[in-house]
Amino acid sequence: MITPFGTSVRARLTLFASVAMALLCVVVNSFLLYMLHSSAAHEQRVAVSGAALRVVHLIERDRLPDVLRSGQPSIQVVDDRGRLVSSTQDLAGAPRMSTLEPTRGARMLLETCDLPTYPGQCNVLVVVHVYRPAGDWLVYATQKAVPWYVSPSVPATLLGLSLGLVALTWFGVSRVVAKTLAPVDRIRAYLAEISAGGGGMRVPVPANDDEIRALAETANQTLERLEAAMEQQRRFASDASHDLRSPITAMRTQIEEALLYPNDTDWPETGRALLASLERLQALVTDLLTLAKLDAGTIAAKESVDLSELVTVETARHRSKLVVITLQSGVTVTGDRLRLARLLTNLLDNAERHAERMICVSVRRNGAATLEVLDDGGGIAPEQREEVFRRFTRLDASRNRDAGGTGLGLAIARDIAETHSGTLTIEDSDRGARFVLRLPLRQG
């Protein structure tokens, strides 16, 4: 089962999404704090400046009271001799807050810290120069500067929202990833239950047309191929064990019978019978070893092989049937001479067992190196032409392995053809069976 924590894909993706959301919240919150601070600071400067200008208007109208009404900005008014002539109630009796003086007709707006009346604090300070006939006055207005967090409730609110978004992201991504990977988990569970004897099992295919569905379909295709290969292996093992037991059983029976009646036994005849069984057993074992090497993908030697020369050599051996050859010179392929000779020998042996009196062998160049072996026997029905290449295939009485073969010759021949990038098929003919081998021509 997919675990929510640890090293699972779900945990890693959830952690990654949550960290990304946390970083995004940090960036967004920083931007919001900057914008809020800038807006609050601007409004504060406008408010302090407005309060100072209202006092200037009172001075110009000669209506300035000794004590100004307390408000948010703290205000002091200094005359031309540096005396405090008016202030807000919170600054009554306090010393002059600053000695800064703007140029005549101007005003100053700045943020400063550690004013005499506000030690250890940063303030927004506005200084306005007021023209008077007897001498110019100064109006000082100040207020505590807006902190970076604007208000304690602002970072608390942003932090709460950020934590909520991170938690929501964690929960949402965890659920989505879990739902997305659930089909993968089911596929894994089904694959874990499949054993060597679990034929027919398939993994569930999700309904959504996505990558996971493609994975499930590919897994099922692989299971089908494995099941077919296992079934073929089981059939092969069963048939091989049967064919190996047959000559062994026959030899055991002959020996036991001879031992029961030693005086009545024709020992030379028994020896010849045993030798025939041993020869069949040896041929069967040899074919099985050859198939094992071909199945293992043993790399064949790469050399130039003249098919016409190969046919000439192999057909020169004694045959019980008439062999007619038609050869075209210069038909050369690249491959293993011994294996190609084995292929040709198997085709000739098969044709010799089933021909009535004649075998025709031809080699020609026809876009590829083409070798044909044709006998004048009973032929093979079209629906059985692929079956004869299966290992230990049993056909009708005229063409079965009991006629002298092991039932593996044609299977070996096709495997050799395929390892040489060629094909071996049975094609139509007027009479008998016509085996056609096609191999790529040697370049150069």
C-alpha positions in Angstrom: 0.0 0.0 0.0 1.2 3.5 -0.7 2.4 5.1 2.5 1.8 8.8 3.1 5.2 9.4 4.6 8.7 8.0 4.2 10.3 7.6 0.8 7.1 7.0 -1.2 6.3 9.0 -4.3 3.2 10.4 -2.6 5.3 11.7 0.4 7.9 13.3 -1.8 5.4 15.0 -4.1 3.3 16.2 -1.2 6.4 17.6 0.6 7.6 19.3 -2.6 4.2 20.9 -3.3 4.0 22.1 0.3 7.4 23.6 0.3 6.7 25.3 -3.0 3.5 26.7 -1.5 5.3 27.9 1.6 7.9 29.6 -0.5 5.2 31.2 -2.7 3.4 32.4 0.5 6.7 34.0 1.7 7.1 35.8 -1.6 3.5 37.0 -1.7 3.4 38.0 2.0 6.6 40.0 1.6 5.1 41.8 -1.4 1.8 42.5 0.5 3.7 43.7 3.6 5.7 46.0 1.4 2.7 47.4 -0.3 0.8 47.8 3.0 3.7 49.5 4.6 4.2 51.8 1.7 0.5 52.8 1.7 0.3 53.3 5.4 3.6 55.3 5.5 2.3 57.5 2.7 -1.0 58.1 4.4 0.8 58.9 7.6 3.1 61.5 5.9 0.0 63.1 4.4 -1.8 63.2 7.8 1.2 64.7 9.6 1.7 67.3 6.8 -2.0 68.2 6.9 -1.9 68.7 10.7 1.2 71.0 10.3 -0.5 73.0 7.6 -3.6 73.5 9.7 -1.5 75.0 12.5 0.2 77.2 9.9 -3.3 78.5 8.9 -4.0 79.3 12.5 -0.8 81.2 12.8 -1.5 83.2 9.7 -4.9 84.2 11.1 -3.5 85.0 14.5 -5.8 82.4 16.1 -3.1 80.1 17.4 -4.0 78.9 21.0 -1.3 78.2 23.6 -2.4 74.6 23.8 -3.4 72.8 20.7 -6.0 70.1 20.7 -4.3 66.7 21.0 -4.5 64.5 18.0 -2.5 61.8 16.4 0.5 64.0 15.4 2.3 65.8 18.1 2.9 69.5 17.3 5.2 72.2 18.6 5.4 75.9 17.4 8.6 77.8 17.8 8.9 81.6 17.3 11.7 83.5 15.8 13.6 83.6 19.2 13.4 79.8 19.6 10.7 79.9 22.3 7.9 77.4 22.4 4.7 79.4 21.9 2.3 76.5 21.4 2.1 72.7 21.5 -0.3 69.8 21.8 -1.1 68.6 25.3 1.1 65.6 25.2 4.2 67.9 24.7 3.2 70.5 27.3 6.4 71.4 29.1 8.6 69.2 26.9 11.8 70.6 25.3 12.0 71.5 21.7 11.8 68.3 19.6 14.3 69.3 16.9 16.6 72.1 15.7 16.1 71.3 12.1 15.1 74.3 10.0 14.1 74.3 6.4 14.9 77.2 4.0 12.5 80.1 4.1 9.2 79.3 2.4 9.9 75.6 2.3 9.1 72.6 4.5 10.9 69.4 5.5 9.5 65.8 5.5 11.7 63.1 6.8 11.9 60.0 9.0 14.3 60.3 11.9 15.1 58.5 15.1 15.9 59.4 18.7 14.3 62.8 18.9 14.9 64.4 22.3 11.3 64.0 23.2 11.1 60.4 21.8 14.3 58.6 22.6 14.7 55.1 21.1 11.9 55.7 18.7 11.7 56.5 15.0 9.3 59.2 13.9 8.0 60.9 10.8 8.9 64.6 11.2 7.4 67.6 9.3 9.0 71.0 9.7 7.2 74.0 8.1 8.7 77.5 7.8 6.1 80.2 8.5 6.6 83.8 7.5 5.9 86.4 10.2 6.6 90.2 10.0 8.5 90.2 13.3 10.4 87.0 12.4 9.8 83.6 10.9 8.3 80.8 13.0 8.7 77.0 12.8 6.0 74.4 13.1 7.1 70.9 14.1 4.7 67.9 13.6 5.6 64.4 14.3 4.2 60.9 14.7 5.6 57.5 15.4 6.7 55.9 12.1 4.7 53.0 10.7 6.6 49.7 11.6 7.5 47.2 8.9 4.7 44.9 9.9 2.2 47.9 9.9 0.2 46.3 12.6 0.5 43.1 14.8 -2.7 41.8 13.2 -1.3 42.0 9.7 1.6 39.4 10.0 -0.7 37.2 12.3 -3.4 37.2 9.6 -0.9 36.5 6.8 0.8 33.8 8.8 -2.6 32.1 9.5 -3.6 32.3 5.8 -0.2 30.9 4.8 -0.4 28.0 7.2 -3.9 27.3 6.0 -2.8 27.3 2.4 0.2 25.0 3.1 -2.0 22.6 5.0 -4.6 22.6 2.2 -1.9 22.0 -0.3 -0.5 19.1 1.7 -3.9 17.5 2.0 -5.0 18.2 -1.5 -1.8 17.0 -3.2 -1.6 13.9 -1.0 -5.2 12.9 -1.9 -4.7 13.6 -5.6 -1.4 11.7 -5.8 -2.8 8.8 -3.8 -5.8 8.6 -6.2 -3.5 8.9 -9.2 -1.2 6.2 -8.0 -3.9 3.9 -6.8 -4.0 2.0 -10.2 -0.2 1.6 -10.0 -0.6 0.1 -6.6 -3.2 -2.3 -7.8 -1.0 -3.3 -10.8 1.9 -3.9 -8.4 -0.3 -6.1 -6.1 -1.5 -8.2 -9.1 2.0 -8.6 -10.4 3.2 -9.7 -6.9 0.5 -12.4 -6.9 1.4 -13.8 -10.3 3.5 -16.9 -10.1 4.9 -19.4 -12.5 1.6 -21.3 -12.5 -0.6 -18.2 -12.5 -1.6 -18.4 -16.2 -4.4 -16.2 -17.3 -3.8 -13.4 -14.7 -3.9 -9.9 -16.0 -3.4 -6.5 -14.3 -6.4 -4.2 -14.1 -6.6 -1.5 -16.8 -7.7 1.9 -15.6 -10.6 3.6 -17.4 -8.7 6.9 -17.9 -6.8 7.1 -21.2 -3.4 8.1 -19.7 0.1 6.9 -19.1 -0.9 4.5 -16.4 -3.4 2.8 -18.7 -0.6 2.5 -21.3 1.5 0.9 -18.6 -1.2 -1.6 -17.7 -1.8 -2.5 -21.3 1.9 -3.0 -21.9 2.1 -5.2 -18.7 -0.7 -7.3 -20.0 0.9 -7.7 -23.4 4.1 -8.8 -21.6 2.2 -11.2 -19.5 0.6 -12.7 -22.6 4.0 -13.2 -24.2 5.4 -14.7 -21.0 2.4 -17.0 -20.7 2.8 -18.2 -24.3 6.5 -18.8 -23.8 5.8 -20.7 -20.6 3.2 -22.8 -22.3 5.5 -23.5 -25.1 8.2 -24.4 -22.6 5.9 -26.7 -20.8 4.8 -28.5 -24.0 8.4 -28.7 -25.1 9.5 -30.3 -21.7 6.5 -32.7 -21.8 7.2 -33.8 -25.4 10.9 -34.0 -24.8 10.5 -36.1 -21.7 8.2 -38.4 -23.6 10.5 -38.7 -26.6 13.5 -39.4 -24.3 11.6 -42.0 -22.4 10.5 -43.9 -25.5 14.0 -45.1 -26.6 15.1 -45.6 -23.0 12.0 -47.7 -22.3 12.5 -49.7 -25.4 16.1 -50.5 -24.6 15.2 -51.4 -21.0 12.5 -53.8 -22.2 14.9 -55.4 -24.7 17.6 -55.9 -22.1 15.1 -57.2 -19.4 13.7 -59.7 -21.9 17.1 -60.8 -23.0 18.2 -61.3 -19.3 15.1 -63.3 -18.6 15.9 -65.8 -21.4 19.6 -65.5 -21.9 19.9 -68.8 -23.7 17.2 -68.1 -26.2 18.3 -64.5 -26.9 20.0 -63.6 -30.2 22.6 -61.3 -28.6 23.9 -59.8 -31.9 20.3 -58.9 -33.0 19.7 -57.5 -29.5 22.8 -55.4 -29.8 21.8 -54.0 -33.2 18.3 -53.1 -31.8 19.9 -51.4 -28.8 22.3 -49.6 -31.1 19.4 -48.3 -33.2 17.6 -47.0 -30.1 20.8 -45.4 -28.9 21.3 -43.7 -32.3 17.8 -42.3 -32.1 18.4 -41.2 -28.5 21.7 -39.6 -29.5 20.0 -37.8 -32.4 17.3 -36.5 -30.1 19.7 -35.3 -27.5 21.8 -33.6 -30.2 18.8 -31.8 -31.5 17.8 -30.7 -28.0 21.2 -29.3 -27.4 21.1 -27.5 -30.7 17.8 -25.9 -29.9 19.1 -24.9 -26.4 22.0 -23.1 -28.0 19.7 -21.4 -30.5 17.3 -20.3 -27.8 20.2 -19.0 -25.7 21.1 -16.7 -28.6 24.5 -18.1 -29.2 26.3 -15.8 -31.7 27.0 -17.6 -34.9 30.3 -17.2 -36.8 30.2 -14.6 -39.6 31.8 -15.8 -42.7 31.1 -15.8 -46.5 29.1 -18.9 -47.5 28.4 -19.9 -51.1 25.0 -21.6 -51.1 25.6 -23.3 -54.4 28.9 -24.8 -53.1 27.2 -25.8 -49.9 24.4 -27.6 -51.7 26.9 -29.4 -53.9 28.8 -30.7 -50.9 25.7 -31.8 -48.9 23.9 -33.5 -51.8 27.0 -35.4 -52.7 26.4 -37.7 -49.8 24.6 -40.9 -50.3 20.8 -40.5 -50.6 18.2 -43.2 -51.0 16.2 -40.9 -53.4 17.2 -39.2 -56.6 18.4 -35.6 -56.0 18.2 -33.1 -58.8 20.0 -29.8 -58.3 19.7 -26.5 -60.1 22.3 -24.0 -59.1 23.2 -20.4 -59.9 26.7 -19.3 -59.2 27.7 -16.4 -57.0 24.8 -16.7 -54.5 26.7 -15.8 -51.4 25.5 -15.0 -47.9 27.0 -14.1 -44.5 26.7 -16.6 -41.7 27.8 -19.7 -39.9 28.7 -22.4 -42.4 28.1 -25.3 -40.0 24.7 -24.1 -39.0 23.6 -23.4 -42.6 24.9 -26.9 -43.5 22.8 -28.3 -40.6 19.7 -26.4 -41.9 20.2 -27.9 -45.4 20.8 -31.3 -44.0 17.6 -31.2 -42.0 15.6 -30.1 -45.1 17.1 -32.9 -47.2 16.5 -35.5 -44.5 12.9 -34.4 -44.2 12.4 -34.5 -47.9 14.1 -37.9 -48.2 11.8 -39.4 -45.6 8.7 -38.3 -47.4 9.6 -38.3 -51.1 8.5 -41.1 -53.3 11.5 -41.2 -55.6 12.9 -37.7 -56.3 14.1 -34.5 -54.5 14.7 -31.2 -56.3 17.1 -28.6 -54.8 17.7 -25.2 -56.4 19.7 -22.1 -55.5 19.1 -18.7 -57.2 19.5 -15.0 -56.7 16.1 -13.3 -56.6 16.5 -10.1 -54.6 17.8 -12.4 -51.9 19.6 -15.7 -51.7 16.9 -18.3 -52.3 17.2 -22.0 -51.7 14.3 -24.5 -52.4 13.9 -28.1 -51.4 11.0 -29.9 -53.1 10.0 -33.5 -52.7 7.4 -35.5 -54.7 5.6 -36.9 -51.6 2.1 -36.4 -50.3 2.7 -32.7 -49.5 1.4 -30.7 -46.5 -2.0 -29.1 -46.2 -2.0 -25.3 -46.1 -3.5 -25.1 -42.6 -0.6 -27.3 -41.3 2.3 -25.5 -42.9 3.1 -23.5 -39.8 2.5 -26.4 -37.4 5.4 -28.5 -38.9 7.9 -25.9 -37.7 6.7 -26.4 -34.1 8.8 -28.6 -31.9 7.6 -32.2 -31.6 4.7 -31.6 -34.0 2.6 -34.6 -34.8 0.9 -34.6 -38.2 -0.7 -37.5 -40.2 0.9 -40.8 -40.6 2.7 -39.9 -43.8 4.5 -37.0 -42.1 5.3 -37.6 -38.5 8.5 -37.9 -36.5 8.1 -41.6 -36.2 9.0 -41.9 -39.9 12.7 -41.6 -38.8 13.1 -38.1 -37.5 13.1 -36.6 -34.0 10.4 -34.0 -34.6 12.9 -31.2 -34.1 14.6 -30.9 -37.5 12.3 -28.4 -39.1 12.1 -26.3 -35.9 15.9 -26.2 -35.8 16.0 -25.3 -39.5 13.7 -22.3 -39.0 15.6 -21.1 -35.9 18.8 -21.2 -37.9 17.2 -19.2 -40.7 15.9 -16.6 -38.3 19.3 -16.2 -36.6 20.7 -15.4 -40.0 18.0 -12.7 -40.5 16.2 -15.0 -43.0 12.9 -16.9 -43.4 12.0 -20.5 -43.9 8.5 -21.2 -45.2 6.4 -23.8 -47.1 5.0 -22.5 -50.3 2.6 -23.9 -52.9 3.7 -26.6 -55.3 2.1 -28.9 -57.8 3.1 -32.0 -55.8 4.9 -32.6 -52.5 6.2 -30.1 -50.0 8.2 -27.1 -51.2 10.5 -25.6 -48.5 11.8 -22.1 -49.4 14.7 -20.5 -47.6 15.5 -16.8 -48.2 18.6 -15.1 -46.7 20.1 -11.6 -47.2 22.8 -11.6 -49.9 26.3 -10.8 -48.8 27.1 -7.2 -49.6 30.3 -6.6 -51.7 
